Amino acid sequence: MKQKTYTLDGKNLTVEKIAEITKNNSLKVSLDIKSLGFVKKTRKFVEQAATENKKITYGINTGFGPMASYILPKADLIKLQYNLINSHAVGMGPKLPDQFVLAAMVVRLNTLLKGYSGVSEELLIRLEQFVNNRIIPIVPEHGAVGTSGDLVQLAHIALAFIGKGQVSINNKIQKASEALKSFKLQSHNLGPKEGLSLINGTSMMSGIAALACAEASRLLKLSTTLGCMALEIVGGYNDSFSEKLHSLRPHKGQVAIASEMRRILASSKRIKNRKALYSQVNTGKEVNHISEKVQEVYSLRCISQILGPIYDALQKSSLETEVEINSVTDNPIVDLESKDFLHGGNFHGEYIAQTMDHLKTSLVKLTMLSERRVNFFLNPNIEKNLPPFLNINTPGLTLALQGLQFVATSTTANSQTLAYPMSAHSISTNGDNQDVVSMGTDAALFTHKIIENAFIVLSIEAVALAQAVDILKIKNSLSNETKQLYNAVRKILPVIDSDNEITSELSQIVQELKNI
């Protein structure tokens, strides 16, 4: 079987491809030959500048940050790069998940391949070898403020390239020096500017953001399917997701979600045409009360209007993240055309910070939508066609899904707190050199936390809906796709007819629904 390889060229990396690389250990990356040719030219320019030492260039013959006014002699230029990595590899807290670090390495490799950072071909090959052998540096969670990029966290990755620090291989932690030896690799000898090029940029936050976008896409698909299933259970009307209705308010996301609902529900036998209600019109003189609900509650009737903006937010976040992962984000950059170095701030993480804040706030609303439907089906004061808390045994003696609702409510509340925008929070640091920071990495990390919370709440909703389906005995009337979702739940957790501990099954359902 031919090994699958993806070629990086600095231009065409996508969020889905990053997600695929981090999930599939057999998928390797290779370096585009044409891109390497340009890399060699810029590296030659950097080495010549360092050798001649005729002009002041940040990070090559100067100190860093507020110490940029300290001009160094030629003899110290290599030591400067090692000092930068050693001094910044000081992160603390729990280690980041391996897939986050792998994503960051793929992004860093891609952006360095653009050829404007001035690194050597040898460094890129070493980075490629780390990715392909899944040698994952241990990177602590705390340390990034998101300006000058992710200095501390990227320094921990760079530390492994020079044979220091720790790495994870197949979930086993060992010294980087030992890992290099086991793969018969040499530690990389840093040249001028290479330490700076490794840690100066947004690769950590944008790698994490890319994975967030990919996971959010699956979450949105699940939320839409659950909404359809909920509408089937109540025997909802088809006009709430009709093409005509949404064409009159043609927001892209709203139209897309409504279209997806029509596709999913096309095979359902539970959705009603509103014309069926017209036979109950009052032709007398007194006010009549009918048992039929004329309109569903908002969490059922407004699915397209609520999920639509989330669809749009995800599209925007994916686009902006893909711009970032295919950009040059360090400083200074090598401009061969002008034969000079351009000093600027492409390392500032504001784009990722703001787009992740936008996405995570949207996903909190998705979580709230699901939690409200859990309440709808469990609360006998709202849905009178189902027993309290979907209890099919002895109310009072058995408690059915009461406990699950507490989990849904508390998890949603946790996400509401995490929705605070990190991009609105800046603390000046680095001797006030970094006086406006982005907090982009934390914004991306919190987005993942909110996604994880959302999968928990949506899994609880899936359990509740499956229980309602069994109580009403309508499994065979569901659409093909919602029946598949029902079966996924029932494969793990049978109908709840007594009070038993089901924590393990619930965790399995979360993982199952992530992969549907």
C-alpha positions as CSV (number, residue, x, y, z in Angstrom):
1,M,0.0,0.0,0.0
2,K,1.4,3.3,-1.1
3,Q,2.1,5.7,1.8
4,K,-0.1,8.8,1.7
5,T,1.9,12.1,1.6
6,Y,0.8,15.7,1.6
7,T,3.1,18.3,0.1
8,L,3.5,21.6,2.0
9,D,4.2,24.7,-0.2
10,G,3.4,27.6,2.1
11,K,0.2,28.4,0.2
12,N,-2.5,25.7,0.2
13,L,-2.7,24.3,3.7
14,T,-6.3,24.0,5.0
15,V,-7.9,23.5,8.4
16,E,-9.3,20.1,7.3
17,K,-5.9,19.0,6.2
18,I,-4.3,19.9,9.5
19,A,-7.1,18.0,11.3
20,E,-6.4,15.0,9.0
21,I,-2.7,15.0,9.7
22,T,-3.2,15.2,13.4
23,K,-5.6,12.3,13.4
24,N,-3.9,10.0,10.9
25,N,-0.4,9.1,12.0
26,S,0.3,7.4,8.6
27,L,-0.2,10.6,6.7
28,K,3.2,12.2,6.1
29,V,4.2,15.6,4.9
30,S,6.8,16.5,2.2
31,L,8.5,19.8,1.3
32,D,7.7,21.4,-2.1
33,I,10.9,21.5,-4.2
34,K,10.2,24.9,-5.7
35,S,9.6,26.4,-2.3
36,L,12.9,25.0,-1.0
37,G,14.7,26.7,-3.8
38,F,13.5,30.1,-2.6
39,V,14.3,29.1,1.0
40,K,17.9,28.5,0.0
41,K,18.1,32.0,-1.6
42,T,16.8,33.8,1.5
43,R,19.0,31.7,3.7
44,K,22.1,32.7,1.7
45,F,21.1,36.4,2.1
46,V,20.7,36.0,5.9
47,E,24.1,34.3,6.2
48,Q,25.8,36.9,4.1
49,A,24.2,39.7,6.3
50,A,25.4,38.0,9.4
51,T,28.9,37.4,8.0
52,E,29.3,41.0,6.8
53,N,27.7,42.4,9.9
54,K,27.4,45.8,8.3
55,K,23.8,46.8,9.2
56,I,21.7,46.7,12.4
57,T,19.1,43.9,11.9
58,Y,16.8,42.9,14.7
59,G,17.3,39.4,16.0
60,I,20.5,38.9,14.0
61,N,22.9,41.2,15.6
62,T,20.7,42.9,18.2
63,G,19.1,41.8,21.5
64,F,15.4,41.1,21.6
65,G,12.4,43.1,22.7
66,P,13.3,46.2,24.7
67,M,17.0,45.1,24.5
68,A,17.0,45.6,20.7
69,S,19.3,48.6,21.2
70,Y,22.1,46.4,22.4
71,I,24.2,45.7,19.3
72,L,26.2,42.4,19.5
73,P,29.6,41.5,18.0
74,K,29.7,38.8,15.3
75,A,31.2,36.2,17.7
76,D,27.9,36.2,19.8
77,L,25.4,35.8,17.0
78,I,25.0,32.0,17.2
79,K,24.9,32.0,21.0
80,L,22.2,34.7,20.9
81,Q,19.8,32.2,19.1
82,Y,20.4,29.5,21.7
83,N,19.9,32.0,24.5
84,L,16.6,33.1,23.0
85,I,15.2,29.5,23.0
86,N,16.6,28.6,26.4
87,S,15.3,31.7,28.1
88,H,11.8,31.5,26.6
89,A,11.2,27.7,27.2
90,V,9.7,28.4,30.6
91,G,6.0,27.6,30.2
92,M,4.1,26.1,33.1
93,G,1.0,24.2,33.7
94,P,-0.3,20.9,32.2
95,K,1.0,19.9,28.8
96,L,-0.9,20.8,25.7
97,P,-2.5,17.9,23.8
98,D,-0.2,16.2,21.4
99,Q,-2.4,17.0,18.4
100,F,-2.3,20.8,19.2
101,V,1.5,20.7,19.2
102,L,1.6,18.6,16.0
103,A,-0.7,21.1,14.3
104,A,1.5,24.0,15.4
105,M,4.6,22.2,13.9
106,V,2.8,21.6,10.6
107,V,1.8,25.3,10.5
108,R,5.3,26.5,11.4
109,L,6.8,24.2,8.7
110,N,4.3,25.6,6.2
111,T,5.0,29.3,7.0
112,L,8.8,28.8,7.0
113,L,8.5,27.2,3.6
114,K,7.3,30.5,2.2
115,G,10.9,31.5,2.3
116,Y,10.7,34.9,3.9
117,S,12.0,33.8,7.3
118,G,15.6,33.1,6.3
119,V,15.9,29.6,7.9
120,S,18.1,26.9,6.4
121,E,16.9,23.9,4.4
122,E,18.4,21.7,7.1
123,L,16.1,23.2,9.8
124,L,13.0,22.5,7.6
125,I,14.1,18.9,7.1
126,R,14.5,18.4,10.8
127,L,11.0,19.9,11.4
128,E,9.6,17.6,8.7
129,Q,11.3,14.6,10.4
130,F,9.7,15.5,13.7
131,V,6.2,15.8,12.1
132,N,6.5,12.5,10.1
133,N,7.9,10.5,13.0
134,R,5.3,12.1,15.3
135,I,8.0,13.3,17.7
136,I,5.9,15.7,19.7
137,P,7.6,18.2,22.0
138,I,6.1,18.7,25.5
139,V,4.6,22.2,25.5
140,P,3.1,23.6,28.8
141,E,-0.3,25.3,28.5
142,H,0.6,28.7,30.1
143,G,2.9,31.2,28.6
144,A,1.5,32.9,25.5
145,V,0.1,36.4,25.3
146,G,-0.2,36.3,21.5
147,T,2.2,39.0,20.4
148,S,5.5,38.3,18.9
149,G,3.4,35.2,18.4
150,D,3.5,32.3,20.8
151,L,7.1,32.8,22.0
152,V,7.1,30.6,25.1
153,Q,5.2,27.7,23.7
154,L,7.0,27.7,20.3
155,A,10.3,27.9,22.3
156,H,9.4,24.5,23.9
157,I,9.1,23.1,20.4
158,A,12.4,24.6,19.3
159,L,14.0,23.2,22.4
160,A,13.4,19.7,21.2
161,F,15.1,20.5,17.8
162,I,18.3,21.3,19.6
163,G,18.1,18.1,21.7
164,K,16.8,19.5,24.9
165,G,13.5,19.3,26.8
166,Q,11.0,16.4,26.5
167,V,8.9,14.9,23.8
168,S,6.0,12.5,23.5
169,I,6.1,9.5,21.2
170,N,3.1,7.2,21.1
171,N,1.9,8.9,24.3
172,K,5.2,8.0,26.1
173,I,7.3,10.9,27.4
174,Q,11.0,10.8,27.1
175,K,14.0,13.2,26.8
176,A,14.3,14.8,23.4
177,S,18.0,13.8,23.2
178,E,17.0,10.1,23.6
179,A,14.3,10.4,21.0
180,L,16.7,11.9,18.5
181,K,19.1,9.1,19.2
182,S,16.4,6.4,18.7
183,F,15.5,7.8,15.3
184,K,19.1,8.3,14.4
185,L,18.7,12.1,14.1
186,Q,21.1,14.8,15.0
187,S,20.1,17.9,17.0
188,H,19.9,20.9,14.8
189,N,22.8,23.5,15.0
190,L,21.1,26.9,15.0
191,G,22.4,29.5,12.6
192,P,21.8,33.3,12.7
193,K,18.1,34.2,13.0
194,E,17.0,30.6,13.2
195,G,16.0,30.6,16.9
196,L,14.0,33.8,16.3
197,S,12.3,32.3,13.2
198,L,11.3,29.2,15.1
199,I,9.5,31.0,17.9
200,N,8.4,34.3,16.5
201,G,5.0,33.8,14.9
202,T,1.4,32.7,15.4
203,S,1.8,29.0,14.6
204,M,0.7,27.6,17.9
205,M,-2.5,29.7,18.1
206,S,-3.4,29.2,14.4
207,G,-2.7,25.4,14.6
208,I,-5.0,25.1,17.6
209,A,-7.6,27.4,15.8
210,A,-7.5,25.2,12.7
211,L,-8.4,22.1,14.8
212,A,-11.1,24.1,16.5
213,C,-12.7,25.0,13.1
214,A,-12.6,21.4,12.0
215,E,-14.2,20.2,15.2
216,A,-16.8,23.0,15.2
217,S,-17.9,21.9,11.7
218,R,-18.7,18.4,13.0
219,L,-20.4,19.9,16.0
220,L,-22.6,22.1,13.8
221,K,-23.6,19.1,11.7
222,L,-24.6,17.1,14.8
223,S,-26.6,20.1,16.2
224,T,-28.5,20.4,13.0
225,T,-29.3,16.7,13.0
226,L,-30.4,16.7,16.6
227,G,-32.7,19.7,15.8
228,C,-34.3,17.7,13.1
229,M,-34.8,14.8,15.4
230,A,-36.4,17.0,18.0
231,L,-38.8,18.4,15.4
232,E,-39.7,14.9,14.4
233,I,-40.5,13.9,18.0
234,V,-43.0,16.8,18.4
235,G,-44.4,16.2,14.9
236,G,-43.4,19.7,13.8
237,Y,-44.5,21.6,10.7
238,N,-42.4,21.8,7.6
239,D,-42.9,25.5,6.9
240,S,-40.3,26.5,9.6
241,F,-37.5,25.3,7.3
242,S,-39.2,25.8,4.0
243,E,-37.2,27.2,1.1
244,K,-39.7,30.1,0.5
245,L,-39.5,31.3,4.1
246,H,-35.7,31.5,4.2
247,S,-35.4,33.0,0.7
248,L,-37.2,36.0,2.2
249,R,-34.3,36.5,4.7
250,P,-31.4,35.2,2.7
251,H,-28.5,35.2,5.1
252,K,-26.1,32.6,3.8
253,G,-25.9,30.5,7.0
254,Q,-29.7,30.6,7.7
255,V,-30.4,29.4,4.1
256,A,-27.7,26.7,4.4
257,I,-29.0,25.3,7.6
258,A,-32.6,25.3,6.4
259,S,-31.5,23.5,3.2
260,E,-29.7,20.9,5.3
261,M,-32.8,20.4,7.4
262,R,-34.9,19.8,4.3
263,R,-32.4,17.2,3.1
264,I,-32.3,15.4,6.4
265,L,-36.1,15.4,6.9
266,A,-37.0,14.5,3.4
267,S,-37.3,10.8,4.4
268,S,-39.2,11.5,7.7
269,K,-42.8,10.3,8.3
270,R,-43.2,12.6,11.3
271,I,-43.1,16.1,9.8
272,K,-46.5,17.7,9.1
273,N,-47.8,20.0,6.4
274,R,-49.5,23.0,8.0
275,K,-52.5,22.5,5.8
276,A,-53.4,19.5,8.0
277,L,-54.2,22.0,10.8
278,Y,-56.7,24.0,8.8
279,S,-59.6,21.6,9.4
280,Q,-59.7,22.7,13.0
281,V,-60.5,26.3,12.2
282,N,-63.2,27.8,14.4
283,T,-66.4,28.5,12.4
284,G,-68.6,29.1,15.5
285,K,-69.1,32.2,17.8
286,E,-67.2,31.0,20.9
287,V,-63.5,30.8,21.5
288,N,-62.3,27.2,21.0
289,H,-59.1,25.6,22.5
290,I,-57.4,22.9,20.4
291,S,-54.8,20.4,21.6
292,E,-52.6,21.0,18.5
293,K,-49.7,23.4,18.9
294,V,-50.0,26.0,16.2
295,Q,-46.3,27.0,16.5
296,E,-43.4,25.2,18.1
297,V,-41.2,26.9,20.7
298,Y,-38.2,28.9,19.4
299,S,-35.6,26.1,20.1
300,L,-37.6,24.0,17.6
301,R,-39.0,26.6,15.2
302,C,-35.9,28.9,14.9
303,I,-33.2,26.3,14.4
304,S,-32.1,27.8,11.1
305,Q,-32.2,31.3,12.5
306,I,-30.1,30.4,15.5
307,L,-27.6,28.0,13.8
308,G,-27.3,30.1,10.7
309,P,-25.2,32.8,12.3
310,I,-23.0,30.1,13.8
311,Y,-22.5,28.6,10.3
312,D,-21.5,32.1,9.1
313,A,-19.1,32.5,12.1
314,L,-17.5,29.2,11.3
315,Q,-17.0,30.0,7.6
316,K,-15.4,33.3,8.6
317,S,-13.2,31.7,11.2
318,S,-12.1,28.9,8.8
319,L,-11.2,31.5,6.1
320,E,-9.3,33.8,8.4
321,T,-7.4,30.8,10.0
322,E,-6.5,29.5,6.6
323,V,-5.1,33.0,5.6
324,E,-3.0,32.9,8.8
325,I,-1.6,29.4,8.4
326,N,-0.5,30.3,4.9
327,S,1.1,33.6,5.9
328,V,4.5,34.9,7.0
329,T,4.1,35.7,10.7
330,D,7.6,36.4,12.1
331,N,9.8,39.4,12.3
332,P,11.9,40.7,10.6
333,I,11.2,39.1,7.2
334,V,13.7,38.8,4.4
335,D,12.8,40.8,1.3
336,L,15.1,39.7,-1.5
337,E,13.5,42.1,-3.9
338,S,14.8,45.1,-1.9
339,K,17.8,43.2,-0.5
340,D,16.7,44.2,3.0
341,F,14.9,43.1,6.1
342,L,11.4,44.4,6.8
343,H,10.7,45.1,10.4
344,G,7.0,44.9,11.4
345,G,4.4,43.1,13.4
346,N,3.0,40.2,11.4
347,F,3.4,38.1,14.6
348,H,0.5,39.8,16.3
349,G,-2.3,37.3,16.9
350,E,-5.2,39.7,16.8
351,Y,-6.9,38.0,13.8
352,I,-6.8,34.6,15.5
353,A,-7.9,36.0,18.8
354,Q,-10.9,37.8,17.4
355,T,-12.0,35.1,15.1
356,M,-11.8,32.5,17.9
357,D,-13.7,34.7,20.3
358,H,-16.4,35.1,17.6
359,L,-16.5,31.4,17.0
360,K,-16.6,30.4,20.7
361,T,-19.3,32.8,21.6
362,S,-21.4,31.4,18.7
363,L,-20.8,27.9,19.9
364,V,-22.0,28.8,23.4
365,K,-25.4,29.8,21.8
366,L,-25.4,26.4,20.0
367,T,-24.9,24.8,23.4
368,M,-27.7,26.8,25.0
369,L,-30.0,25.8,22.1
370,S,-29.4,22.1,22.9
371,E,-29.7,22.6,26.7
372,R,-33.1,24.3,26.2
373,R,-34.4,21.4,24.2
374,V,-33.2,19.0,26.9
375,N,-35.4,21.0,29.3
376,F,-38.3,21.0,26.8
377,F,-38.4,17.3,26.6
378,L,-37.8,16.6,30.3
379,N,-40.2,19.3,31.7
380,P,-43.8,18.0,31.9
381,N,-45.0,21.6,32.3
382,I,-43.9,22.3,28.7
383,E,-44.2,19.0,26.8
384,K,-47.3,17.2,28.1
385,N,-47.1,14.3,25.7
386,L,-44.1,12.8,27.5
387,P,-43.7,11.7,31.2
388,P,-41.7,13.8,33.6
389,F,-38.0,13.6,33.0
390,L,-38.8,10.9,30.3
391,N,-39.5,8.4,33.2
392,I,-40.9,5.1,31.8
393,N,-40.9,3.3,35.2
394,T,-42.3,4.6,38.5
395,P,-42.3,8.4,38.9
396,G,-41.2,9.3,42.4
397,L,-39.3,6.0,42.9
398,T,-37.2,6.3,39.7
399,L,-35.7,9.6,38.7
400,A,-34.9,8.8,35.0
401,L,-33.0,11.7,33.3
402,Q,-33.1,14.3,36.1
403,G,-29.4,14.0,36.9
404,L,-28.5,14.4,33.2
405,Q,-30.2,17.7,33.0
406,F,-28.1,19.0,35.9
407,V,-25.0,18.1,33.8
408,A,-26.3,19.8,30.7
409,T,-27.2,22.9,32.7
410,S,-23.9,23.2,34.6
411,T,-21.8,22.5,31.5
412,T,-23.7,25.2,29.5
413,A,-23.1,27.6,32.4
414,N,-19.4,26.8,32.3
415,S,-19.3,27.7,28.6
416,Q,-21.2,30.9,29.2
417,T,-18.4,32.0,31.5
418,L,-15.7,31.0,29.0
419,A,-17.4,33.1,26.4
420,Y,-15.7,36.2,27.7
421,P,-13.7,37.5,24.8
422,M,-9.9,37.1,25.4
423,S,-9.2,39.6,22.6
424,A,-10.8,42.3,24.8
425,H,-8.3,41.5,27.6
426,S,-4.8,42.9,27.2
427,I,-2.1,43.3,29.8
428,S,1.1,45.1,28.8
429,T,4.3,43.1,29.2
430,N,7.9,42.8,28.0
431,G,8.9,46.1,29.5
432,D,5.9,47.7,27.8
433,N,7.3,46.8,24.4
434,Q,4.4,44.5,24.0
435,D,1.9,47.1,25.2
436,V,-1.2,45.7,23.3
437,V,-1.4,41.9,23.3
438,S,-3.9,39.6,21.6
439,M,-4.3,36.6,24.0
440,G,-4.9,34.6,20.8
441,T,-3.7,31.3,22.1
442,D,-5.9,31.3,25.1
443,A,-8.8,32.4,22.8
444,A,-8.2,29.3,20.7
445,L,-7.7,27.0,23.8
446,F,-11.0,28.3,25.3
447,T,-12.7,27.6,22.0
448,H,-11.7,24.0,22.3
449,K,-13.0,23.9,25.9
450,I,-16.4,25.2,24.7
451,I,-16.5,22.7,21.8
452,E,-15.8,19.9,24.3
453,N,-18.6,21.2,26.6
454,A,-20.9,21.4,23.6
455,F,-20.3,17.8,22.6
456,I,-21.2,16.8,26.2
457,V,-24.5,18.8,26.2
458,L,-25.4,17.6,22.7
459,S,-24.7,14.0,23.7
460,I,-27.1,14.5,26.7
461,E,-29.7,15.8,24.2
462,A,-29.2,12.8,22.0
463,V,-29.8,10.5,25.0
464,A,-33.0,12.4,25.8
465,L,-34.3,12.3,22.3
466,A,-33.6,8.6,21.9
467,Q,-35.5,8.1,25.2
468,A,-38.5,10.1,23.8
469,V,-38.4,8.1,20.6
470,D,-38.7,4.9,22.5
471,I,-41.5,6.2,24.7
472,L,-43.5,7.3,21.7
473,K,-42.5,4.2,19.7
474,I,-41.7,6.3,16.6
475,K,-38.3,4.9,15.6
476,N,-39.5,3.6,12.3
477,S,-41.0,7.0,11.4
478,L,-37.7,8.9,11.7
479,S,-35.7,10.1,8.8
480,N,-32.8,7.9,7.6
481,E,-30.2,10.3,9.1
482,T,-31.9,10.8,12.5
483,K,-32.5,7.1,12.8
484,Q,-28.8,6.6,12.3
485,L,-28.2,9.0,15.2
486,Y,-30.7,7.1,17.3
487,N,-29.0,3.8,16.6
488,A,-25.6,5.3,17.5
489,V,-26.9,6.1,21.0
490,R,-28.7,2.8,21.4
491,K,-25.6,0.9,20.3
492,I,-24.0,2.1,23.5
493,L,-26.9,2.9,25.9
494,P,-30.2,0.9,26.0
495,V,-33.4,2.6,26.9
496,I,-33.2,4.0,30.5
497,D,-35.9,2.1,32.4
498,S,-34.2,2.0,35.8
499,D,-31.7,4.2,37.8
500,N,-28.2,2.9,37.1
501,E,-24.8,4.4,36.9
502,I,-24.1,5.2,33.2
503,T,-21.1,7.5,33.3
504,S,-18.9,5.2,31.1
505,E,-21.7,4.9,28.5
506,L,-22.1,8.6,28.4
507,S,-18.4,9.2,27.7
508,Q,-18.6,6.6,24.9
509,I,-21.6,8.4,23.4
510,V,-19.6,11.7,23.3
511,Q,-16.8,10.0,21.4
512,E,-19.2,8.2,19.1
513,L,-21.1,11.4,18.2
514,K,-17.8,13.2,17.5
515,N,-17.1,10.7,14.7
516,I,-20.6,10.6,13.1
